[in-house]
């Protein structure tokens, strides 16, 4: 769930820029369909934060496509687990895009 100071703009971004389909569940709930997903659990001293990353096969191509739509991405960072960039939703929340260097758990579920 994404809490937003500008839910209308964030919904438009997810729908029109990222291309996610949605359903209006009523009472202010617009639910988006996302591609298959993975979740990682990492040890930490504080457990009151979560990060959202959209995984992609070709990060540079995604950055180029988003750039054509006027989306600015942060500089790509190389992490041990993948190549990463961040984008800011219109409501101010930050989400990441990454191209993994690790094996995907999805391969086990999609076969």
N, C-alpha and C positions, 0 to 999 in steps of 0.2 A: 504494500500500500504506500502510495506517495501522498504525503500531506502537502498542500500547496497554498501559497498566498494568492495565486491566480489560477485556480483550477480550470477555468474556461480556456485560458491560453495553453496550459500544460496538456489538456485533453486534445486541443487542436494540433499541438506539436506531435504528440504520440500518434494521432490519426493521420495527419496530412504530411508530416515530414518523415516520421519513422515508418509509416504505412501499416500500423497495427489496426486490425478491425476491432470493433467494440459492440457492446450491447448496453442499452440503457436499462438498468435494473431498478430505476425509480428512486425517489428520495435523495437525489444528488449523487447516486452511485452510477458511474460509467465504468464498466468492466472491460478491460482490453484482453484480447487473445494474444498470447506471446508464443514464440517458438519453443520447442523443447528446451528445458532449463536444467542447470546443475546448481547445487548449493554446496558451498565449502564451509567447513567449521574450522576455525583457527584459534589456538589458545590466546588469551588476552587477559590483562589485569582488570579491565573494565568491559562489561558486556552490554552496555547501553547504546551501542551503535551498530549499524548495519550498512553495508555498501551494496549498491546495485550496479552490476556490469552486464552489458549485453555482449555476448560472445559472437565473434565473426570469423570467417575463414580467411579474409584478406582485409586487414585493418586499413591499409593505405587506400584501397579501393573504396571502402566505406567512408573514409575521411574525404576523399575526392567527391563522392556522391553527395555527402552532406554539405560540403562546401558549395556545390552547385545550387543548393537550396538555401544558401545564406547562413548555414550553421557554422560557427567557429568552434574548432576543437583545440584543446591544449596541445602543447608539444608532446610528441610520442615519447614515452618513457619505457626503457627496457627493464623489466623485472625478471627475476629468476623464473617466474611462472608464465610470463607472456609479455607481449607488447601492449601498452596501455595508453589511452587518451581519455580525456574527460570532456563532457559537454554540459552546458548549463541549460536547464529547462527554463521557459519564460517566467515561471513562478519562483525561480531562485534555487531550486534543488539541483544537485549535481549528480549525474550518472556517468558511468564509465563505459567505454567500449574496449574490448581486448581480443587479441588473437593469441590463443593459448600455445604454450610450448610444451605443455604436459599432455598426457593421454586424456581423452575425454571419456567420462562415464557414460555419455550418450551413446557411444559406439556399442556398449553392452546392451542398452535397452532398445536400440534401433535395429539390431540384427536378429 
